[in-house]
């Protein structure tokens, strides 16, 4: 009985540790960093929203969320490309599903539930802008 109690306490400490509860923020480069991959990219601005198509993924943010970023500020920001983004998203999704399964639950994660915040960085006319976006589910 004591062993079972100890296991339950240890599992709850692991699941609710501060590192697990920290905000999961990702900084995605639209065209700021160079990559070795050719990826389809397109931007559509309509009805107060900006849609970013990167490969087969769609990200949407309010056009009003656009904020100019000084290049010197980019030094402290880790930008990733879409390939690394998808690898990280898959790892995060699998970790959360496994933890839920260990608790006897079923976890389904939609794209917009994987990260707490996603920022897309885009270069426009020699300036860099950041948009806060959501990763949108889309049927292909």
C-alpha positions as CSV (number, residue, x, y, z in Angstrom):
1,X,0.0,0.0,0.0
2,X,2.8,2.4,0.9
3,X,4.6,1.5,-2.4
4,X,1.4,2.3,-4.4
5,X,1.1,5.7,-2.6
6,X,4.7,6.5,-3.3
7,X,4.3,5.7,-7.0
8,X,1.2,7.9,-7.2
9,X,3.0,10.8,-5.5
10,X,6.1,10.5,-7.7
11,X,4.0,10.4,-10.9
12,X,2.1,13.5,-9.9
13,X,5.3,15.3,-9.2
14,X,6.7,14.5,-12.6
15,X,3.4,15.4,-14.4
16,X,2.9,18.7,-12.5
17,X,6.5,19.8,-12.2
18,X,7.3,23.4,-13.1
19,X,9.1,22.5,-16.3
20,X,6.0,20.8,-17.5
21,X,3.8,23.8,-16.8
22,X,6.0,26.4,-18.4
23,X,4.6,28.0,-21.5
24,X,5.6,26.3,-24.7
25,X,6.5,29.1,-27.1
26,X,7.9,28.5,-30.6
27,X,9.4,31.1,-33.0
28,X,9.0,30.0,-36.6
29,X,10.8,31.7,-39.5
30,X,8.9,32.4,-42.6
31,X,11.9,33.7,-44.5
32,X,14.2,35.2,-41.9
33,X,16.6,32.3,-41.6
34,X,18.1,30.3,-44.6
35,X,17.1,26.6,-44.8
36,X,18.2,23.8,-47.0
37,X,14.6,22.8,-47.9
38,X,12.5,24.3,-50.7
39,X,9.1,24.8,-49.1
40,X,6.0,26.4,-50.6
41,X,5.3,29.7,-48.9
42,X,2.4,32.1,-49.4
43,X,0.9,35.0,-47.4
44,X,-2.8,36.1,-47.8
45,X,-4.2,39.1,-46.0
46,X,-8.0,39.2,-45.9
47,X,-10.7,40.4,-43.5
48,X,-8.2,41.5,-40.8
49,X,-6.3,38.2,-40.7
50,X,-3.0,37.2,-42.2
51,X,-2.7,33.5,-43.4
52,X,0.7,32.0,-43.7
53,X,1.0,28.9,-45.8
54,X,4.3,27.1,-45.2
55,X,4.5,23.7,-46.9
56,X,1.2,21.9,-46.1
57,X,0.7,23.9,-42.9
58,X,-1.6,26.9,-42.4
59,X,-1.1,29.5,-39.7
60,X,-3.5,32.4,-39.0
61,X,-3.0,35.5,-37.0
62,X,-4.8,38.8,-36.7
63,X,-3.1,41.4,-38.9
64,X,-3.2,43.8,-36.0
65,X,-0.8,41.4,-34.1
66,X,2.0,42.4,-36.4
67,X,4.9,44.0,-34.5
68,X,8.2,45.2,-35.9
69,X,11.3,43.5,-34.4
70,X,14.7,45.1,-34.4
71,X,17.4,42.8,-35.8
72,X,19.5,43.0,-32.7
73,X,16.6,41.6,-30.7
74,X,16.7,38.4,-32.9
75,X,20.0,37.4,-31.4
76,X,18.3,36.1,-28.2
77,X,15.5,34.4,-30.1
78,X,15.8,30.9,-31.4
79,X,14.1,30.8,-34.8
80,X,13.3,27.4,-36.4
81,X,12.2,26.4,-39.8
82,X,9.1,24.4,-40.7
83,X,10.9,21.1,-40.8
84,X,12.2,21.5,-37.2
85,X,8.8,22.9,-36.2
86,X,7.0,19.7,-37.3
87,X,9.6,17.4,-35.6
88,X,9.2,19.3,-32.3
89,X,5.4,19.3,-32.7
90,X,5.3,15.6,-33.2
91,X,7.6,14.9,-30.2
92,X,5.4,17.2,-28.0
93,X,2.3,15.5,-29.2
94,X,3.7,12.0,-28.6
95,X,4.9,13.0,-25.1
96,X,1.5,14.3,-24.1
97,X,-0.3,11.3,-25.5
98,X,2.0,8.9,-23.6
99,X,1.6,10.8,-20.3
100,X,-2.2,10.7,-20.7
101,X,-2.1,7.0,-21.5
102,X,0.0,6.4,-18.4
103,X,-2.8,8.0,-16.4
104,X,-5.4,5.8,-18.2
105,X,-6.7,8.6,-20.3
106,X,-7.0,9.2,-24.0
107,X,-5.5,12.5,-25.3
108,X,-6.3,13.9,-28.7
109,X,-4.3,17.0,-29.5
110,X,-5.3,19.3,-32.4
111,X,-2.6,21.5,-34.0
112,X,-3.6,24.6,-32.0
113,X,-3.3,22.8,-28.7
114,X,0.4,21.7,-29.1
115,X,2.0,25.1,-28.4
116,X,0.9,27.8,-26.1
117,X,2.1,30.5,-28.5
118,X,3.5,30.5,-32.0
119,X,5.2,33.5,-33.5
120,X,6.0,33.8,-37.2
121,X,8.9,36.0,-38.3
122,X,8.8,37.5,-41.8
123,X,11.0,39.9,-43.7
124,X,9.2,42.7,-45.5
125,X,11.0,45.5,-47.2
126,X,14.2,45.1,-45.2
127,X,12.3,45.0,-41.9
128,X,11.4,42.0,-39.8
129,X,7.9,41.6,-38.4
130,X,6.5,39.1,-35.9
131,X,2.9,37.8,-35.9
132,X,1.3,35.9,-33.2
133,X,-0.5,33.0,-34.9
134,X,-2.5,29.8,-34.4
135,X,-1.7,26.6,-36.2
136,X,-4.9,25.8,-38.1
137,X,-6.2,22.3,-38.9
138,X,-6.9,21.9,-42.6
139,X,-8.1,19.0,-44.7
140,X,-6.0,18.3,-47.7
